[in-house]
């Protein structure tokens, strides 16, 4: 049975979410402030976290950052704010999806199901191929460990997912929209720059020369691909 943590300071929203999530046979836990929510998230293994952006004691951005430094639990951010910067910020720090208040409960439940399906799909894919070996690059999917030139590099969850996806399908061209849909799981039109920024940060960590990348190549007018000539 899937376990979902709700970190939200509005009791009415919590009650609404608990009723509908329970109807779908999910079990729920709740935290009314940020510090307690982070503590619960770090001490327990949840299948999904619904995280409000504005919370007492610690906001959702800080919670997401601290959680992502230690765990990869899927996160859907909830917020009353709808400005582009808030949505982009949520995605940049590692949220898996983002929904603004007031939201349709039907839409939220659809997002929850979609994120849980993607997580299950990624886990199945990772079980099939646990080690990817390339020219100077080693990716241990089980341990989420990346070695470049004999040195370990630390990647954010989304950077790691991008690398695994592209290295597992070397030579395949991906548009920015495709990567946004596959990795973030939702079609945010106009947010392709989120993909660009993650690719740039990933290159900064694994490429010797970002101006002349070896692993992740830019396909002008299309998007990106992983260099198929490096497979060993």
N, C-alpha and C positions, 0 to 999 in steps of 0.2 A: 504494500500500500504506500502510495506516495505521500511524503511528509512536506508540508509547506509552512514556512515561517513568515508571518505577517508583521512587519515593523512599521507601525502606523500610530499616530497619536490621536486619531479621531475614533472614539468608541463606536460610533454609528457605522462608519465604514468597515471597521473590523467585524462588527456583527453581521453586516451584509455579506462580506467576503466569506466568513465562517459558514454561514447558512448555505451558500451556493457551492462552495468548495466541498463541504461535507456531503452535499447531494451527489457530487461526482465521485464519492467514496475516497476523497483525499482526507488526510488527517491534518489538523492545523495547530500551530502554536502561535503565540502573539507576544509582542513587546510594545509598550506604549512610549518608550523613549529610546534614543539612539544608543546610549552606552549599554543598556540591557540587551538591546537587539544585537549589537555586535558581539557581546559576550555569548549569547545563545548561539549565534551563527558560527562562532569559532569553536564552541565546545560540543556541538552536535552536527550530525551529518544530515542535512536537509536536501530534498530533491530540488527545491526551488525556494527563492526568497522574494517576497513582494515588499519592496522597500520605498517608503515615502521619502521625498527629497528634503522636506522641511520638518525637522524633528527637534524636540527638547534635548538638551545636553550634547548632542552630536548630530550633525546633519547627514543626509543620505550620501552625499558626495564623499565625505570623510569615511563613512562606514564602508562604502564600496571600495575605496582605495585600500583601506586596511585589510578588508576581507580578501581582495584580489592578490594581496601580497602573500597570502598563506593558503587560500582555498580557491577552487574553481566552481563553486556552487552557482548555478544559473540565477540571474537576478533580473527581475522586471521592476523598473523604477516607476513610481507613482508620484505625480506632482500636479499642483494647481497651475503651475507656470506653463506657458505654451510657446515662449520665445525660442527662436532657433538655437541660441547659445546654450540654453538649458538642455535641449535635446541632444545637441552635439556633445556637450560636456558629459552627459550620461553615457553616451556610446564610447567616448574617448577613454573613460576611466574603467571600462570593462562591463557595463551593463549589457545584458543580452537583448533587452527590449525596453520600450519606453511608452507609457500611456499617460495622457493628461486628464485631470479631473475638470468637470464631471465626466465620468466615462460610462459607457454602456456596459452593464454587467455581462451581457452576451459577448461583447467584443473582448472584454478582459478574460473571460473564461476561454475564448478561442485562442488568445495569446498564450495563456497558461498551457493549454494542450499542445500548442505548436512548439513552445520552448521545450517541453518535456519530451515530445517526439524527436526533436532535433538532438537533444542530449542522448537519448537512447540510440539513435542512429549513429552518432559520433562514437559512442562507446562500442557499438558493434563493429564499426570500421576499424577502430583502434585495436580491437581484439584480433582482427585478421592479420594485420601487419604491425608488428610492434617495434621494428627497427628498420630505419631507412639509412642506407650508407651511400654517400656520394663522395665526390672528389674533395677531400678535406673537410667534409661536413657529415656529422653523424647525429641522427635524431632518434632518441629512445622514447617512443610514444608512451609506453607504460609508466616510465619514470618522469615523463615530461622533461627530459634532459636533452640539451643541444650542445654539441661539442664542435667548435670550429678551430681548425689548426691546432688541435690538442688542448684547447682552452674551453672551459665551459662558459656559455653565455646565458644570461637570464632574460627570458622573454615574458611579456605580459600574456595573459590567456589568449587574447585575440591575435597577437603576433604569432604565437605558437600555432594556433589554429590555421592561420593563413599559410604559414610555412609548411605544415603537415599536408594541407590540402594541395598546395601547388607542387610540393616535392613528390607527393603520391601520384600526381597526374602530370609529370614532367612533359613539356612540349605542348600541352594544351593551352590555348589562348583563353584568357578570362577577361571579360569586360569589367569595368569598375562596378557596374550595376549588378552583374552576376556575383561578384565577390561580396558585395554588400548584402545581397539576398542570401547567399549560402552561409556566410560567416555570422552575420548579424540576424539573419532569418526573417527580415522584414524589409519590404521595399520602400525605403525612405527616399522618395524622389528629390533630387537636388542635393543629396548628402554624399555624393561620390568622393568629395574631398576628405571624408572620414577614411575611406580606403587609401587615398594617396598618403595621408599622414601616417597611417599604420605601416604601409609599405616602406616609406622613407625611414621610419624608426627601425623597422626590421632590417633594412639594408645597412643602416648605421651600425648594427650589432653583428652582422654576419659577413658583410662585404669588406674586402681590403681597400677597394677604391670605389666609392659610391658613384663617381662620375663614369666609371667603366665597370659596372657590376658583372660578377661572374655567375651568380646563382639566379637571381630574379631579374629577368630582362623586361624592358619596356617595349611593347609592340605598338608603335606609333599609330594613332587612329583607332586602336582596338582596346588595349589595356596592358596586361602583364602575362608572362608565362615563366615557368621554371625551365632553366636550360637543360634540355634533354640530352645534350652531349656529355653530361657529367655523370650519368648513371653508371654504376659499377656492379 
